[in-house]
């Protein structure tokens, strides 16, 4: 009886450890790692008049710290596109 309970307990601990380490997706980009193609881009092919283009925008929520981290990469082509670099952080406290 005791060995059966200890086996079940070990299995439970292993399963909890396994599920704790699962992630839904990998991050699409690394913060601070810019590709050569992004640096060489001088216009957006689908809209050549675009002032800026969002290359990537994703967020991650950490349940343990109750923290949301958002990463957004924007390529600015024209001076008027600088307005897309402004960030608004909403907070209800």
C-alpha positions in Angstrom: 0.0 0.0 0.0 2.8 2.4 0.9 4.7 1.8 -2.3 1.6 2.4 -4.4 1.0 5.8 -2.7 4.6 6.8 -3.1 4.5 5.8 -6.8 1.4 7.9 -7.3 2.9 10.8 -5.5 6.1 10.6 -7.6 4.0 10.4 -10.8 2.0 13.4 -9.6 5.1 15.5 -8.9 6.6 14.6 -12.3 3.4 15.4 -14.2 3.1 18.8 -12.4 6.7 19.6 -13.2 6.2 18.6 -16.8 3.1 20.8 -17.3 4.7 23.7 -15.5 7.4 23.8 -18.1 5.1 23.7 -21.2 4.7 26.8 -23.3 2.1 27.5 -26.0 4.5 29.0 -28.5 8.1 30.2 -28.8 8.6 34.0 -28.9 8.6 35.1 -32.5 11.4 37.6 -32.0 14.1 38.2 -29.5 14.2 41.6 -27.9 17.2 43.6 -29.2 18.0 41.1 -32.0 17.3 42.9 -35.3 17.8 41.1 -38.6 19.8 42.5 -41.5 16.6 42.3 -43.7 14.8 44.6 -41.2 17.7 47.1 -41.3 17.9 47.2 -45.1 14.1 47.6 -45.5 13.5 51.1 -46.9 9.8 50.7 -47.8 6.9 48.3 -47.2 6.2 46.4 -50.4 2.4 46.1 -49.8 2.0 49.8 -49.1 4.9 51.9 -50.5 3.4 55.1 -48.9 3.4 53.7 -45.4 5.1 55.9 -42.8 5.8 52.9 -40.6 5.1 49.2 -40.4 4.6 46.8 -37.4 7.0 44.0 -37.9 6.0 42.0 -34.8 3.7 42.6 -31.8 3.2 40.0 -29.1 2.6 39.7 -25.4 3.3 37.2 -22.6 1.4 37.0 -19.3 3.1 35.5 -16.3 0.6 34.1 -13.9 3.0 33.8 -11.0 4.1 37.4 -11.0 0.8 38.7 -12.5 2.8 40.5 -15.1 2.1 41.2 -18.8 5.1 41.8 -21.0 4.6 43.2 -24.5 7.2 43.3 -27.3 6.4 45.4 -30.4 8.8 46.0 -33.2 8.1 48.9 -35.6 10.1 50.0 -38.6 9.7 53.7 -39.2 10.3 54.9 -42.8 9.4 58.6 -42.6 9.5 61.3 -40.0 5.7 61.3 -39.8 5.9 57.7 -38.7 7.6 58.7 -35.4 4.1 59.0 -33.9 3.8 55.2 -33.9 6.7 55.0 -31.5 4.6 56.6 -28.7 3.3 54.1 -26.2 0.2 54.4 -24.1 0.2 52.2 -20.9 -3.3 51.8 -19.5 -3.5 51.1 -15.7 -6.5 50.6 -13.5 -5.3 50.9 -9.9 
